[in-house]
Amino acid sequence: MKKLISIAMAGCLAVSLAACGGSSSTTAASTATSTSTATSEAASSEAASSEAASSEAASSEAAAADNGDSVTLTGEADGFGGKITATVVMSGDTITDVTFDGPDETPDVGGAALETLADEVVAANGTDIDTVSGATFTSQGCIDAAQAALDSQG
């Protein structure tokens, strides 16, 4: 009887190890982003902010750039630490450059995510992007600020 139980338990162990040994399809960039940003912002943002901390679009303005072909748009929204300002440069219907200014964001977490998020908005040519793990409120603030800038174009 003991041998039967031992064999059954060994079989269960083998099945569970096989199930946990699946491959991961994470890229090096997203792994690095997740690792570097998964710190205290996730825990403190859940506790300090309610899920109703939605970002509000504030001032948005358009100004012509030097060459006449590009338009610079700005938008503002709430991030984890305060206001985030998005500056979006468009040439026709294409986003050519995005910068985010979030002076009150946590430097090592949300602040570190600003450049990544700006690159993602340019690559996606819009705001349909993923948030950065550990910097969810900052990410959503950037998305909302960029969308406010794009909406100001009319």
Phi, psi and omega in degrees: 000320179296322179295320180296317178294318179298318179294319179296318180292322178296321177296316177298319179297317180297318179294317181293322177293322178294322180291325181278349185267017180296157181280154179254140182252035180274140177276164180297323182293314181289329176294316179296318179296314181297318182292316184285337183256351182277075178233220189291342182297322182299312182289315184287330180289325177294319183281320187277332184238139175278165181293345179277016178278057183286150181277142178247137178285129181252231186287135176228133180216153179243142177220140180286142179273178185301316188276355177083337180276331184262151177233134178256125181242146176233148177213159184224145177204170180274134174250204180289316185262347183159207183289140172242130178252129177255134172243116184244125178255126181240143172237104188069235178260011183252131175279119182259336180202144176221135171228144177243136175243112179229075186296339182259007178283153178300119188305315185278348184243279180296319179298322179290335182279343186301315181292319178300315180295320178298316178298321181292322179296318178296314182297322181275350185053040180171191185256012178274075184232165176277152175278161178270128180301130180091347180230048186297313182291322176296316179301312181295323176297320178295316179299314181293322179294318178295319179295322177297320177296314180295322179294333182289345181288330176085000000 
